[in-house]
Amino acid sequence: MKYPLRFFLLSPLLALLAGCCANNPCDSRDALEDALYFRFDQRGGAHSFSATDIDTVYLLRYSLTNQTASRAQDSIAVLMIQPQRQTAQRRQLVAKLNQVSPTDTSYVVINNGAPFSASGTTGKLSNFAYAILVAPYRQPRYRFFINSIIVQGRYNADGCCTYYQNTNKQFNLNNGAKDSTAVVTESGGIPRPITLRKP
């Protein structure tokens, strides 16, 4: 008789906890955990981009077995950088990214499912290489090639929620003149963009 009595006494507590979890939905903090962020240098100087330079930016995605620039790309998306061409969703993302100047829209964001669609595990960032082209597309003035992407993370529990947390992002970046390894870190949960400069 002891165990049924204990269960009877604990039942209200368990129901209360279950109700608490049901009434507190988990936030989507992990939606952008693996995303790579790039920002064009606009501080002025020989290696900086003007607003006209980045009026239109193309993002190409290559399969890992087809990374030659002269071959057909796997996918392509056109990113409009200027503020008047921004969607409301992108403006919100940019405002979150840039805590100092929320009006800055010179970001390129590459995520597992955006701007290219993801299909199962094949849609992961690390399964592709990317190129950022500063317009015009057929003869881009500047090209940044991104490959050897490593993305690692883990799942953490927080009360009733389990969420994904990125623990490592790194990739090889070529600006047309030299290769460099970019290790992306985050401070206070705010993504730290990689700055793109003219070679």
C-alpha positions in Angstrom: 0.0 0.0 0.0 3.0 2.3 0.5 3.8 2.7 -3.2 0.3 3.5 -4.5 0.0 6.1 -1.7 3.3 7.7 -2.7 2.2 7.7 -6.3 -1.1 9.3 -5.3 0.8 12.1 -3.4 3.2 12.8 -6.2 0.6 12.8 -9.0 -0.4 16.5 -8.4 3.3 17.6 -8.5 3.9 15.7 -11.7 0.8 17.2 -13.3 1.9 20.7 -12.2 5.3 20.2 -13.7 3.8 18.9 -16.9 1.5 21.8 -17.1 4.3 24.2 -16.6 6.2 22.7 -19.5 3.2 22.8 -21.7 2.5 26.5 -21.0 6.1 27.5 -21.7 7.0 26.8 -25.3 10.7 26.5 -26.1 12.2 29.3 -28.1 14.0 28.7 -31.4 17.4 29.8 -30.2 19.1 27.1 -32.2 17.7 28.0 -35.6 20.8 30.0 -36.5 23.4 28.2 -34.4 25.3 26.7 -37.3 24.9 29.8 -39.6 28.0 31.5 -41.1 27.9 35.3 -41.1 29.8 37.6 -43.4 30.0 41.4 -43.5 31.6 43.6 -46.1 34.2 46.1 -44.9 32.7 49.6 -45.4 35.0 51.5 -43.1 36.8 53.2 -46.0 40.2 52.6 -47.5 41.7 50.6 -50.3 40.3 47.3 -49.1 36.8 48.6 -48.3 33.6 48.2 -50.3 31.4 51.1 -51.2 27.5 50.8 -51.1 27.6 50.7 -54.9 30.0 47.8 -54.9 27.7 45.6 -52.9 24.4 46.6 -54.5 23.9 43.0 -55.7 25.7 40.0 -54.3 25.5 36.4 -55.7 25.9 33.3 -53.6 26.8 30.1 -55.3 26.7 26.6 -53.8 28.8 23.8 -55.0 28.8 20.1 -54.3 32.1 18.9 -52.7 32.8 16.9 -55.9 32.3 20.0 -58.2 34.2 23.0 -56.8 35.7 24.2 -60.0 34.5 27.8 -60.6 34.2 27.2 -64.4 31.8 24.3 -63.9 28.1 24.6 -63.4 27.2 25.5 -59.8 24.8 23.4 -57.7 22.5 26.3 -56.8 22.5 30.1 -56.9 20.7 32.8 -55.0 20.8 36.6 -55.4 21.2 38.6 -52.3 20.1 42.3 -52.4 22.1 44.2 -49.9 20.7 47.7 -50.0 18.2 48.6 -47.3 15.3 49.5 -49.6 15.5 45.9 -51.0 15.5 44.1 -47.6 12.6 41.9 -46.5 11.2 42.5 -43.0 12.6 39.1 -41.8 16.1 40.0 -43.0 16.0 43.4 -41.4 15.1 41.8 -38.1 18.0 39.3 -38.5 20.4 42.1 -39.3 19.2 44.1 -36.3 19.9 41.1 -34.1 23.4 40.6 -35.6 24.5 44.2 -35.4 24.0 45.4 -31.9 26.0 48.6 -32.5 24.4 49.8 -35.7 21.1 47.9 -36.4 20.7 49.8 -39.7 23.7 48.1 -41.2 22.5 45.7 -43.9 25.7 44.6 -45.4 25.5 41.0 -44.2 25.5 37.7 -46.0 24.1 34.8 -44.0 24.6 31.1 -45.0 22.6 28.6 -43.0 21.7 24.9 -43.3 18.4 25.7 -44.8 18.8 29.3 -46.1 19.1 30.8 -48.6 19.3 27.4 -50.2 16.9 24.7 -49.3 18.0 21.8 -47.1 17.2 18.1 -47.9 17.9 15.8 -45.0 21.5 15.5 -44.0 22.7 16.6 -47.5 21.5 20.1 -46.8 24.1 20.6 -44.0 26.6 23.4 -44.6 29.6 21.1 -44.3 28.4 19.1 -47.4 28.9 22.0 -49.7 31.4 24.7 -50.8 30.2 28.3 -51.5 31.3 31.4 -53.4 30.2 34.9 -52.7 30.4 37.0 -55.9 30.2 40.8 -56.0 28.2 41.7 -59.1 28.1 41.6 -62.1 27.7 37.8 -62.0 29.3 36.9 -65.4 32.4 38.9 -64.6 32.4 39.4 -60.9 34.7 42.1 -59.6 35.4 40.2 -56.4 35.1 36.5 -55.5 35.2 34.9 -52.1 35.4 31.1 -52.0 34.4 29.2 -48.9 35.2 25.5 -48.4 36.4 22.9 -45.9 33.5 23.9 -43.6 33.5 22.2 -40.2 30.4 22.6 -38.0 30.1 20.9 -34.7 27.5 21.2 -31.8 25.8 19.5 -29.0 22.3 19.3 -27.4 21.7 20.8 -24.0 18.8 20.5 -21.6 17.2 23.7 -20.1 14.2 22.9 -17.9 11.6 21.4 -20.1 13.5 22.3 -23.3 16.3 20.6 -25.2 18.1 22.9 -27.6 21.1 22.7 -30.0 24.2 24.7 -29.3 27.1 25.2 -31.8 30.5 24.5 -30.3 32.8 25.0 -33.4 32.6 26.7 -36.8 35.5 27.0 -39.1 36.2 27.1 -42.8 38.7 28.0 -45.4 38.3 31.4 -47.0 39.9 32.5 -50.3 39.6 36.1 -51.4 41.2 35.6 -54.8 44.6 36.4 -53.5 45.3 34.1 -50.6 43.7 31.3 -48.4 43.0 31.8 -44.7 41.3 29.7 -42.1 38.4 31.4 -40.3 37.4 30.2 -36.9 34.1 31.7 -35.9 33.4 32.3 -32.3 30.4 33.8 -30.5 30.2 36.3 -27.6 27.1 36.4 -25.4 25.2 34.4 -28.0 25.7 37.1 -30.6 27.3 35.7 -33.9 30.6 37.3 -34.9 30.6 37.9 -38.6 33.7 37.4 -40.8 34.7 40.6 -42.4 35.2 40.5 -46.2 37.7 42.9 -47.7 39.0 43.6 -51.2 42.3 41.7 -51.8 
